[in-house]
Amino acid sequence: MSAAVCRKAIGVLIPLTLLRGLAGCDAFDSERKPYTPFPTASSAAPPPPPPVVTPARVDAGPTREASSISRGALFAPADARDWRIAERKLTAPEGLVFRLGLVGGLAGGKDGDVLAWLTGTPEKPVIGELWLFPEDGAARLISGAPGFLPTGPTCTHDAHLDQTGPNSVSLDIRATCATPLLPRTPDRSVVVLAPLRDHPKIVGFRLAAPAPGETLHLEVVSRDRDADGRDDVEMTVVFSAAPAPEIRASFVWLDRPAGLSRDAFEPLASFVRLASLETVRTSNPRAEGLVDGIATARRLYSTLCAESAVARISLENGTELSCGDLSPAFESLTLARVNAELAAGHPERALAALEQHAWFPSGAKAEADRFTKTQLALVMAKVIKRRVIKLVPLKAQPRRLDAEPHLSPLSFHADGSLLLLTPEGLVRAAPDGRFEYDASSEVDAWNTALVSGKGERLRGVAFPCDRSEVSWLATDASGSVLPPIPTPLVAPRPGVCRSGGSFVAPRVTPVAWTPEGLSAFVGSSLLGALPAHPPMGSAVSPNGRFSAVAIESGLLVFGNDKVTLWVFDDPALPKQLQDCVVSNNAQAAACILGGRAHVILPDPKTG
């Protein structure tokens, strides 16, 4: 994306005061290019033409590349304690063997300087060490492997060595262990070094493996941004989660004599660029890929930012990377989704988008409330209001159910009557309360547990910290616990992953478990497909045409390309509604309220 486009997007998406800072900063430098590594070649052949300019990439995804493949570094012969390289014969320090070498190319150095990565031996059981063998003078140690990398009899270590700037190199070391590691345990180190300096380390990072179903790469670019003769560092996280395309966000450090200084405009500028892309995507009437794109941005936030409480990247000392206030970008992502859903005629999905917005960075409460209130008003303008004119309490006591997600003990019959499971059996009632009688001999009671055709049973919902998706918890027919079943919904961050947070888990309203999969509402978000023939007690009407779910402002009833909100005179009442069902013609609903079954009748002249 050009600098001009970036600035235009920023002008739309964030406050003018922030724009002024961003517009003049290096975050919009369209001339960013990674330093071309020193060409690799054997001493017996002339050097090849310079390679295509690409950033040094660190693969931290589940697909493992071949061991120790490096760009810019030569491979040493196996178990080499002596190595003839750059028309020199080098001898390894005691207990080490050569593995990789970079010849010359560093500003201020000589053509015959060799930077070598050496690995340990039984005499010196270390992961490895980076040594500089200058053309003139004695060899000296530049860096060892960090102590946080896992070691042990089941672990192996691969190293990459690349020149990533005029004065600097990047060394990355990855541990691979047969014994499973604890979730989010760092198994990778990336460090940027200026080998010719007395204190060579510029910055280092810890990386943990990406969450299941995600891939993560690093791109390191070292160049002098402020003309002080020292290579500054841009670390870009390149992230993907199928089916969305990969996205990226950056951090920038300026290397100053007094120490590192963070560029305050990243990664906000990166997330704003992502939001601008999704905003542009909404110009497509079908908004294809929008939901996946927004989900991927939220996943990236989880991986990258300390504020998520589940970051997988930190500085070498373990300090996680703060992303600052990203609310402008996240508001723009939500706005893009809301506008797309309203344009497509789905205000119920727009409401779900606003609900999910609160799961992620939203800034100061007053500003967040103002944004939500404004967007909610736009959504509600597309929803038909139906005033509830009558609540009909039933005499029969509904059966008490377990706390796990369940189908309702209420269910409308095709003839319009309401069926109610009681401790004694089953009651049939008229929606207006004219009659109630025991109908156990007429209708079979239904199982309120949500069970698949294979006997799998829904037990709960998880908002996990070790993977990115909201997941279903279930058991098989024998009662054994099944692996979590991920959904398309990205888990809130920090959500339950940080103690003392304000996240309140939304209610789960089961719909069905068909051969096509499990479907239910999490809050107002529908996960899975609506069934044509739902089970009794489902939140979907018996004919499959309407759905009902209680939200904070009323009972949301939608179907047949129409979305209605049934509103109550008492605004506190909707929060008390449980186990709601709706009739075939959506002219009656029923819920548990205060432990009693109530039929809800809206004004028939509306909706």
C-alpha positions as CSV (number, residue, x, y, z in Angstrom):
1,M,0.0,0.0,0.0
2,S,1.4,3.4,-0.9
3,A,2.2,6.1,1.7
4,A,-0.5,8.3,0.3
5,V,-3.1,5.6,0.7
6,C,-2.0,4.9,4.2
7,R,-2.3,8.5,5.2
8,K,-5.7,8.7,3.6
9,A,-6.9,5.7,5.6
10,I,-5.4,7.0,8.8
11,G,-7.3,10.3,8.2
12,V,-10.6,8.5,8.1
13,L,-9.9,6.0,10.9
14,I,-8.2,7.8,13.7
15,P,-8.2,11.3,15.3
16,L,-6.5,14.2,13.6
17,T,-4.0,14.7,16.4
18,L,-2.7,11.1,15.9
19,L,-2.7,11.6,12.2
20,R,-0.3,14.5,12.5
21,G,2.1,12.4,14.4
22,L,1.8,9.4,12.0
23,A,1.9,11.4,8.8
24,G,5.4,12.6,9.5
25,C,6.8,9.4,11.0
26,D,8.7,6.6,9.4
27,A,5.7,4.3,9.8
28,F,4.7,5.4,6.3
29,D,8.1,5.2,4.6
30,S,7.3,3.6,1.2
31,E,11.0,3.0,0.6
32,R,11.4,0.4,3.3
33,K,13.6,-2.4,1.9
34,P,15.3,-5.2,3.8
35,Y,19.1,-5.2,3.6
36,T,20.4,-7.6,0.9
37,P,22.4,-10.3,2.7
38,F,26.0,-10.8,1.7
39,P,26.0,-13.3,-1.2
40,T,26.9,-16.8,-0.3
41,A,29.4,-18.7,-2.5
42,S,32.1,-21.3,-2.2
43,S,35.7,-20.1,-2.3
44,A,36.2,-21.9,-5.6
45,A,33.6,-20.0,-7.6
46,P,32.9,-16.3,-8.3
47,P,30.0,-14.9,-6.3
48,P,26.6,-15.2,-7.9
49,P,24.5,-12.1,-8.7
50,P,22.7,-10.5,-5.7
51,P,19.6,-12.5,-4.6
52,V,16.1,-11.1,-4.8
53,V,15.6,-8.6,-2.0
54,T,13.4,-10.2,0.6
55,P,13.4,-9.8,4.4
56,A,15.0,-12.4,6.6
57,R,12.1,-14.7,7.5
58,V,11.8,-16.8,10.7
59,D,9.4,-19.7,10.2
60,A,7.7,-20.4,13.5
61,G,4.7,-22.2,12.0
62,P,3.8,-25.9,12.3
63,T,5.4,-26.7,8.9
64,R,9.1,-27.3,9.7
65,E,11.7,-26.4,7.1
66,A,14.8,-28.5,6.6
67,S,17.2,-28.2,9.5
68,S,19.7,-25.3,9.5
69,I,18.8,-23.8,6.1
70,S,20.2,-20.3,6.1
71,R,20.2,-17.5,3.6
72,G,23.5,-15.6,3.5
73,A,25.5,-18.1,5.5
74,L,27.8,-20.9,4.2
75,F,27.5,-24.4,5.7
76,A,30.5,-25.9,7.2
77,P,31.5,-29.5,6.6
78,A,30.1,-32.0,9.1
79,D,31.7,-31.9,12.5
80,A,34.4,-29.5,11.3
81,R,36.8,-28.4,14.0
82,D,38.9,-26.7,11.2
83,W,37.3,-24.9,8.3
84,R,38.9,-23.4,5.2
85,I,36.8,-20.4,4.3
86,A,37.5,-17.0,2.7
87,E,41.0,-18.2,1.8
88,R,41.6,-18.7,5.5
89,K,41.9,-21.7,7.8
90,L,39.9,-21.3,10.9
91,T,40.1,-23.4,14.0
92,A,37.1,-23.8,16.3
93,P,37.4,-22.9,20.0
94,E,37.8,-26.0,22.2
95,G,34.7,-28.2,22.4
96,L,32.9,-26.6,19.5
97,V,32.4,-27.5,15.8
98,F,31.7,-25.1,12.9
99,R,28.1,-25.1,11.5
100,L,27.5,-21.8,9.6
101,G,29.6,-18.9,8.5
102,L,29.1,-15.4,7.0
103,V,32.1,-13.9,5.2
104,G,32.7,-10.1,5.3
105,G,30.0,-7.6,4.3
106,L,29.8,-5.7,7.6
107,A,30.3,-1.9,7.4
108,G,33.6,-1.1,9.1
109,G,34.9,-4.6,8.8
110,K,37.2,-6.4,6.4
111,D,36.4,-8.7,3.5
112,G,38.1,-11.6,5.2
113,D,36.2,-11.3,8.5
114,V,34.2,-14.4,9.3
115,L,31.2,-14.6,11.6
116,A,30.6,-18.3,12.5
117,W,28.0,-20.2,14.4
118,L,29.5,-23.2,16.2
119,T,27.6,-26.0,18.0
120,G,28.5,-27.9,21.1
121,T,30.0,-31.4,21.4
122,P,30.1,-33.9,24.2
123,E,33.1,-32.1,25.7
124,K,31.2,-28.9,25.7
125,P,27.4,-29.6,25.7
126,V,26.1,-26.2,24.8
127,I,23.5,-25.3,22.1
128,G,26.0,-23.2,20.3
129,E,28.0,-19.9,20.2
130,L,28.5,-17.1,17.7
131,W,32.1,-16.2,17.2
132,L,33.8,-13.4,15.1
133,F,37.1,-14.4,13.4
134,P,38.4,-11.1,12.2
135,E,40.9,-10.9,9.3
136,D,43.3,-9.4,11.8
137,G,43.4,-10.2,15.5
138,A,42.1,-12.9,17.8
139,A,38.7,-14.6,17.6
140,R,36.1,-13.4,20.1
141,L,32.8,-14.6,21.4
142,I,29.8,-12.5,20.2
143,S,26.9,-14.4,21.7
144,G,25.8,-17.7,23.2
145,A,22.4,-19.3,23.0
146,P,19.9,-17.9,25.5
147,G,19.1,-19.9,28.5
148,F,15.3,-19.9,28.0
149,L,15.5,-22.3,25.1
150,P,14.4,-25.9,26.1
151,T,17.1,-28.5,26.3
152,G,17.3,-32.1,27.1
153,P,17.8,-35.5,25.5
154,T,14.7,-35.2,23.3
155,C,15.5,-31.7,22.0
156,T,17.5,-30.6,18.9
157,H,18.4,-27.1,17.8
158,D,18.5,-25.5,14.4
159,A,20.2,-22.2,13.7
160,H,19.9,-19.6,10.9
161,L,22.4,-16.8,10.4
162,D,21.6,-13.8,8.1
163,Q,23.0,-10.4,7.5
164,T,20.0,-8.1,7.9
165,G,21.6,-4.7,7.9
166,P,24.8,-2.9,6.9
167,N,26.2,-3.3,10.4
168,S,24.1,-6.1,11.8
169,V,23.1,-9.8,11.6
170,S,20.2,-11.8,12.8
171,L,20.7,-15.1,14.5
172,D,17.7,-17.3,15.1
173,I,17.7,-20.6,17.0
174,R,14.8,-23.0,17.2
175,A,14.4,-25.9,19.6
176,T,12.4,-29.0,18.5
177,C,11.6,-31.4,21.3
178,A,9.9,-34.8,21.2
179,T,8.5,-34.2,24.6
180,P,5.5,-31.8,24.4
181,L,6.1,-28.3,25.9
182,L,3.7,-26.4,28.0
183,P,1.5,-24.1,25.9
184,R,3.1,-20.8,24.9
185,T,6.6,-22.0,26.1
186,P,9.2,-20.1,24.1
187,D,11.0,-22.5,21.8
188,R,12.7,-20.0,19.5
189,S,15.2,-17.1,19.9
190,V,15.8,-14.4,17.4
191,V,18.5,-11.8,18.2
192,V,19.8,-8.9,16.2
193,L,23.6,-8.2,16.7
194,A,26.2,-5.7,15.6
195,P,29.2,-8.0,15.8
196,L,31.9,-5.3,15.4
197,R,30.7,-3.3,18.4
198,D,32.0,-3.8,21.9
199,H,28.5,-4.5,23.1
200,P,27.0,-6.3,20.0
201,K,23.5,-7.1,21.1
202,I,20.8,-4.7,19.7
203,V,17.6,-6.5,20.5
204,G,16.5,-10.1,21.1
205,F,13.1,-11.9,21.1
206,R,11.5,-15.0,22.5
207,L,8.9,-16.8,20.4
208,A,6.5,-19.6,21.2
209,A,4.9,-21.8,18.6
210,P,1.8,-20.3,17.0
211,A,-1.7,-21.3,18.2
212,P,-3.3,-24.3,16.5
213,G,-4.4,-23.6,12.9
214,E,-2.2,-20.5,12.7
215,T,1.2,-19.7,11.1
216,L,3.6,-17.1,12.2
217,H,6.8,-15.7,10.6
218,L,9.2,-12.9,11.5
219,E,10.8,-10.5,9.1
220,V,13.7,-8.6,10.5
221,V,15.0,-5.4,8.7
222,S,18.0,-3.6,10.2
223,R,18.9,-0.1,8.8
224,D,19.9,3.3,10.1
225,R,16.7,5.3,10.2
226,D,17.9,8.3,12.1
227,A,21.4,8.8,10.5
228,D,23.3,8.1,13.7
229,G,25.4,5.3,12.1
230,R,23.7,2.5,14.1
231,D,21.3,0.0,12.6
232,D,17.8,0.3,13.9
233,V,15.4,-2.7,13.9
234,E,12.0,-3.3,12.4
235,M,10.5,-6.6,13.4
236,T,7.4,-7.6,11.4
237,V,5.1,-10.4,12.3
238,V,3.7,-12.1,9.3
239,F,0.6,-14.0,10.4
240,S,-2.1,-16.2,8.7
241,A,-5.0,-18.4,9.6
242,A,-6.8,-20.1,6.8
243,P,-8.9,-19.2,4.8
244,A,-7.9,-15.5,5.2
245,P,-4.7,-14.2,3.5
246,E,-1.7,-13.4,5.5
247,I,-1.5,-10.1,7.3
248,R,1.4,-8.3,9.1
249,A,2.2,-5.8,11.9
250,S,5.5,-4.3,12.9
251,F,7.4,-3.0,15.9
252,V,10.3,-0.6,15.4
253,W,13.3,0.1,17.7
254,L,15.8,2.9,17.3
255,D,19.3,1.9,18.5
256,R,20.7,4.8,20.3
257,P,23.9,5.0,22.4
258,A,21.8,5.5,25.5
259,G,19.7,2.4,24.7
260,L,16.8,1.2,22.6
261,S,13.9,3.5,21.9
262,R,10.5,2.2,20.7
263,D,8.7,3.8,17.8
264,A,5.5,4.9,19.4
265,F,3.5,4.7,16.2
266,E,3.8,1.0,15.7
267,P,2.0,-1.4,15.8
268,L,-1.0,1.0,15.8
269,A,-0.2,2.1,12.2
270,S,-0.1,-1.5,11.1
271,F,-3.5,-2.3,12.6
272,V,-4.9,0.9,11.1
273,R,-3.7,-0.3,7.7
274,L,-5.4,-3.7,8.3
275,A,-8.6,-1.9,9.3
276,S,-8.5,0.3,6.1
277,L,-8.2,-2.8,4.0
278,E,-11.3,-4.3,5.6
279,T,-13.1,-1.0,5.2
280,V,-12.3,-1.1,1.4
281,R,-13.5,-4.7,1.3
282,T,-17.0,-3.6,2.3
283,S,-17.3,-1.7,-1.0
284,N,-17.9,-5.2,-2.4
285,P,-21.6,-5.8,-2.0
286,R,-20.9,-9.4,-0.9
287,A,-18.0,-8.4,1.4
288,E,-16.4,-11.7,0.7
289,G,-13.7,-12.6,3.3
290,L,-14.6,-9.7,5.6
291,V,-15.4,-11.8,8.6
292,D,-12.3,-14.0,8.1
293,G,-10.2,-10.9,7.7
294,I,-11.4,-9.3,11.0
295,A,-11.0,-12.6,12.8
296,T,-7.4,-12.8,11.6
297,A,-6.6,-9.3,12.8
298,R,-8.0,-10.3,16.2
299,R,-5.9,-13.5,16.2
300,L,-2.8,-11.4,15.4
301,Y,-3.5,-9.1,18.3
302,S,-3.7,-12.1,20.6
303,T,-0.3,-13.4,19.3
304,L,1.5,-10.0,19.3
305,C,0.3,-7.8,22.2
306,A,0.9,-8.0,25.9
307,E,-2.6,-6.6,26.5
308,S,-4.1,-9.8,25.1
309,A,-2.6,-11.8,28.1
310,V,-1.7,-14.6,25.6
311,A,1.1,-13.1,23.6
312,R,3.6,-15.5,22.0
313,I,6.3,-13.0,21.3
314,S,8.3,-11.1,23.9
315,L,11.7,-9.5,24.3
316,E,14.6,-11.7,25.2
317,N,14.2,-10.9,28.9
318,G,10.6,-12.1,28.9
319,T,9.0,-8.6,28.8
320,E,6.0,-8.8,26.5
321,L,5.4,-6.2,23.9
322,S,2.7,-3.6,24.6
323,C,0.7,-2.5,21.6
324,G,-0.8,0.6,23.2
325,D,-4.3,1.8,22.5
326,L,-5.6,0.0,19.4
327,S,-9.2,1.0,19.9
328,P,-9.3,3.2,16.7
329,A,-8.3,0.3,14.6
330,F,-10.7,-2.2,16.3
331,E,-13.5,0.3,16.1
332,S,-12.9,0.5,12.3
333,L,-12.9,-3.2,12.0
334,T,-16.2,-3.5,13.8
335,L,-17.7,-0.6,11.8
336,A,-16.7,-2.4,8.6
337,R,-18.5,-5.5,9.7
338,V,-21.6,-3.6,10.9
339,N,-21.9,-1.7,7.6
340,A,-21.4,-4.9,5.6
341,E,-24.1,-6.8,7.5
342,L,-26.6,-3.9,7.4
343,A,-26.0,-3.6,3.6
344,A,-26.7,-7.3,3.3
345,G,-29.9,-7.1,5.2
346,H,-28.7,-8.9,8.4
347,P,-29.1,-6.5,11.4
348,E,-29.0,-9.5,13.7
349,R,-25.5,-10.3,12.6
350,A,-24.6,-6.6,13.0
351,L,-25.8,-6.9,16.6
352,A,-23.6,-9.9,17.1
353,A,-20.6,-7.9,15.7
354,L,-21.2,-5.2,18.3
355,E,-21.4,-7.8,21.0
356,Q,-18.0,-9.3,19.9
357,H,-16.5,-5.8,19.7
358,A,-16.6,-5.6,23.5
359,W,-14.4,-8.7,23.7
360,F,-11.4,-6.8,22.3
361,P,-9.6,-3.4,22.8
362,S,-12.1,-0.7,23.2
363,G,-10.2,2.2,24.8
364,A,-11.5,4.5,27.5
365,K,-15.0,3.5,28.8
366,A,-16.6,6.8,27.9
367,E,-15.4,6.6,24.3
368,A,-16.2,2.9,24.0
369,D,-19.7,3.5,25.3
370,R,-20.2,6.4,22.8
371,F,-19.1,4.2,19.9
372,T,-21.3,1.3,20.9
373,K,-24.3,3.5,21.5
374,T,-23.9,5.2,18.1
375,Q,-23.5,1.9,16.2
376,L,-26.4,0.3,18.1
377,A,-28.7,3.1,17.1
378,L,-27.8,2.6,13.4
379,V,-28.5,-1.2,13.8
380,M,-31.7,-0.7,15.7
381,A,-33.0,1.5,12.9
382,K,-33.0,-1.6,10.7
383,V,-34.9,-3.7,13.2
384,I,-38.7,-3.9,13.5
385,K,-39.9,-3.2,17.0
386,R,-42.7,-5.3,18.4
387,R,-44.1,-4.3,21.8
388,V,-44.9,-7.2,24.1
389,I,-48.5,-6.7,25.3
390,K,-49.0,-9.8,27.4
391,L,-47.0,-12.2,29.6
392,V,-49.0,-15.4,30.3
393,P,-47.6,-17.3,33.3
394,L,-48.3,-21.0,33.2
395,K,-49.3,-23.1,36.3
396,A,-47.2,-26.1,35.4
397,Q,-43.7,-26.0,36.9
398,P,-40.9,-26.6,34.3
399,R,-38.4,-29.3,34.9
400,R,-35.1,-28.1,36.4
401,L,-32.2,-28.7,34.1
402,D,-28.4,-29.1,34.6
403,A,-26.2,-26.0,34.3
404,E,-24.6,-27.3,31.1
405,P,-26.0,-26.0,27.7
406,H,-29.3,-27.7,27.1
407,L,-32.4,-27.5,24.9
408,S,-35.4,-25.8,26.5
409,P,-38.0,-27.7,28.5
410,L,-40.4,-25.6,26.4
411,S,-41.3,-26.3,22.8
412,F,-44.1,-25.1,20.5
413,H,-46.1,-27.8,18.7
414,A,-47.0,-27.4,15.0
415,D,-50.6,-26.8,16.0
416,G,-49.6,-23.7,18.0
417,S,-49.9,-25.1,21.5
418,L,-47.0,-25.0,23.9
419,L,-45.5,-28.2,25.3
420,L,-43.8,-28.1,28.7
421,L,-41.6,-30.7,30.4
422,T,-42.4,-31.0,34.1
423,P,-40.9,-33.2,36.9
424,E,-44.0,-35.5,36.5
425,G,-44.2,-35.6,32.7
426,L,-45.4,-33.4,29.9
427,V,-48.1,-30.6,29.8
428,R,-49.8,-29.1,26.8
429,A,-50.9,-25.4,27.2
430,A,-52.7,-22.9,25.1
431,P,-50.6,-19.8,24.4
432,D,-53.3,-17.6,26.0
433,G,-53.5,-19.8,29.1
434,R,-57.0,-21.0,28.4
435,F,-56.0,-24.6,29.2
436,E,-53.2,-26.7,30.6
437,Y,-53.4,-30.5,30.8
438,D,-51.2,-33.6,31.1
439,A,-50.3,-34.7,27.5
440,S,-47.8,-37.4,28.4
441,S,-49.9,-39.9,26.5
442,E,-50.1,-37.7,23.4
443,V,-46.5,-36.6,23.0
444,D,-43.2,-38.2,23.9
445,A,-40.9,-36.2,26.2
446,W,-37.7,-35.0,24.5
447,N,-34.1,-35.2,25.7
448,T,-33.0,-31.7,26.7
449,A,-29.3,-32.7,26.4
450,L,-27.9,-31.7,23.0
451,V,-26.7,-35.0,21.5
452,S,-25.4,-35.9,18.1
453,G,-26.5,-39.0,16.1
454,K,-23.3,-40.7,17.4
455,G,-24.1,-40.1,21.0
456,E,-21.8,-37.1,21.5
457,R,-23.1,-34.7,24.1
458,L,-22.5,-31.0,24.4
459,R,-21.2,-30.2,27.9
460,G,-20.1,-26.6,27.7
461,V,-18.3,-23.8,25.9
462,A,-14.7,-22.7,26.5
463,F,-13.0,-19.4,25.9
464,P,-9.5,-20.8,25.8
465,C,-6.2,-19.1,26.3
466,D,-4.0,-21.7,24.5
467,R,-5.9,-21.5,21.2
468,S,-7.7,-18.7,19.5
469,E,-11.2,-20.0,18.9
470,V,-14.2,-20.3,21.2
471,S,-14.6,-24.1,21.5
472,W,-17.3,-26.5,22.3
473,L,-16.7,-29.0,25.1
474,A,-18.3,-32.4,24.6
475,T,-18.2,-36.1,25.6
476,D,-18.6,-39.2,23.5
477,A,-21.3,-41.8,23.9
478,S,-19.3,-43.5,26.7
479,G,-18.9,-40.3,28.6
480,S,-15.2,-39.8,27.7
481,V,-14.1,-36.3,27.2
482,L,-13.6,-35.3,23.5
483,P,-11.0,-32.8,22.3
484,P,-12.4,-29.3,22.2
485,I,-14.3,-28.5,19.0
486,P,-13.2,-25.1,17.7
487,T,-15.8,-22.7,16.3
488,P,-15.2,-19.8,13.8
489,L,-15.6,-17.3,16.7
490,V,-12.4,-15.8,18.0
491,A,-12.1,-16.0,21.8
492,P,-12.1,-12.7,23.7
493,R,-8.8,-11.1,24.7
494,P,-7.9,-10.9,27.5
495,G,-11.2,-12.4,28.4
496,V,-10.7,-15.1,31.0
497,C,-7.0,-15.2,30.5
498,R,-6.3,-12.4,33.0
499,S,-7.6,-12.5,36.5
500,G,-9.7,-9.6,37.6
501,G,-11.0,-8.8,34.2
502,S,-14.5,-7.6,33.4
503,F,-15.4,-10.3,30.8
504,V,-18.7,-12.0,31.4
505,A,-19.2,-15.2,29.5
506,P,-22.3,-15.0,27.2
507,R,-25.2,-17.4,27.5
508,V,-25.2,-20.4,25.2
509,T,-28.5,-21.3,23.5
510,P,-28.3,-24.7,21.7
511,V,-30.0,-25.1,18.4
512,A,-29.2,-28.6,17.1
513,W,-26.5,-31.2,16.5
514,T,-27.0,-32.6,13.0
515,P,-24.7,-34.6,10.7
516,E,-23.5,-31.2,9.4
517,G,-22.3,-30.2,12.9
518,L,-23.3,-28.5,16.1
519,S,-25.2,-25.2,16.0
520,A,-26.0,-22.8,18.8
521,F,-26.1,-19.2,19.8
522,V,-23.2,-17.8,21.9
523,G,-24.8,-14.6,23.1
524,S,-26.4,-13.4,19.9
525,S,-23.8,-14.9,17.6
526,L,-25.1,-17.9,15.6
527,L,-22.5,-20.6,15.2
528,G,-23.3,-23.3,12.7
529,A,-26.2,-23.7,10.3
530,L,-29.8,-23.4,11.2
531,P,-31.5,-26.8,10.8
532,A,-34.5,-27.3,8.6
533,H,-36.0,-29.7,11.1
534,P,-34.8,-28.7,14.6
535,P,-35.2,-30.9,17.7
536,M,-37.9,-30.1,20.2
537,G,-36.8,-27.5,22.7
538,S,-34.6,-25.8,20.1
539,A,-34.3,-22.0,19.8
540,V,-35.6,-22.5,16.2
541,S,-39.3,-22.9,15.5
542,P,-40.5,-26.4,14.6
543,N,-40.8,-25.5,10.9
544,G,-37.2,-24.1,10.9
545,R,-38.3,-20.6,9.8
546,F,-37.7,-18.4,12.9
547,S,-35.2,-18.2,15.7
548,A,-35.5,-16.5,19.1
549,V,-32.6,-15.4,21.4
550,A,-32.8,-13.1,24.4
551,I,-30.5,-10.1,24.3
552,E,-30.1,-7.2,26.7
553,S,-32.7,-5.0,25.0
554,G,-35.4,-7.6,24.3
555,L,-36.2,-10.9,22.6
556,L,-34.6,-11.0,19.1
557,V,-36.8,-13.0,16.7
558,F,-35.7,-13.3,13.1
559,G,-36.4,-15.3,10.0
560,N,-38.0,-15.1,6.6
561,D,-35.7,-12.1,5.8
562,K,-37.2,-10.1,8.7
563,V,-35.6,-9.2,12.0
564,T,-37.8,-8.1,14.9
565,L,-37.0,-7.1,18.5
566,W,-39.8,-7.8,21.0
567,V,-39.5,-5.0,23.6
568,F,-40.9,-5.1,27.1
569,D,-42.3,-2.3,29.3
570,D,-39.8,-3.4,32.0
571,P,-36.3,-2.9,30.5
572,A,-34.8,-5.1,33.1
573,L,-36.9,-8.1,32.1
574,P,-35.0,-9.3,29.0
575,K,-31.9,-10.1,31.1
576,Q,-34.0,-12.6,33.1
577,L,-35.3,-14.6,30.1
578,Q,-34.0,-18.2,29.7
579,D,-34.7,-21.1,27.5
580,C,-36.7,-19.2,25.0
581,V,-38.6,-20.8,22.0
582,V,-40.8,-19.4,19.3
583,S,-43.8,-20.6,17.4
584,N,-44.1,-21.5,13.7
585,N,-45.6,-18.1,12.8
586,A,-43.5,-16.0,15.2
587,Q,-46.7,-14.7,16.8
588,A,-45.9,-16.2,20.2
589,A,-42.7,-17.1,22.2
590,A,-42.2,-18.7,25.5
591,C,-39.4,-18.4,28.1
592,I,-38.5,-19.4,31.6
593,L,-38.8,-16.3,33.8
594,G,-38.2,-16.5,37.5
595,G,-38.4,-20.3,37.4
596,R,-41.8,-20.2,35.8
597,A,-42.8,-20.7,32.1
598,H,-44.3,-17.7,30.5
599,V,-45.9,-17.3,27.1
600,I,-44.9,-14.0,25.5
601,L,-47.4,-12.3,23.1
602,P,-46.4,-9.3,21.0
603,D,-48.8,-6.8,19.5
604,P,-50.2,-8.6,16.5
605,K,-50.6,-5.3,14.6
606,T,-46.7,-5.0,14.5
607,G,-44.1,-7.1,12.8
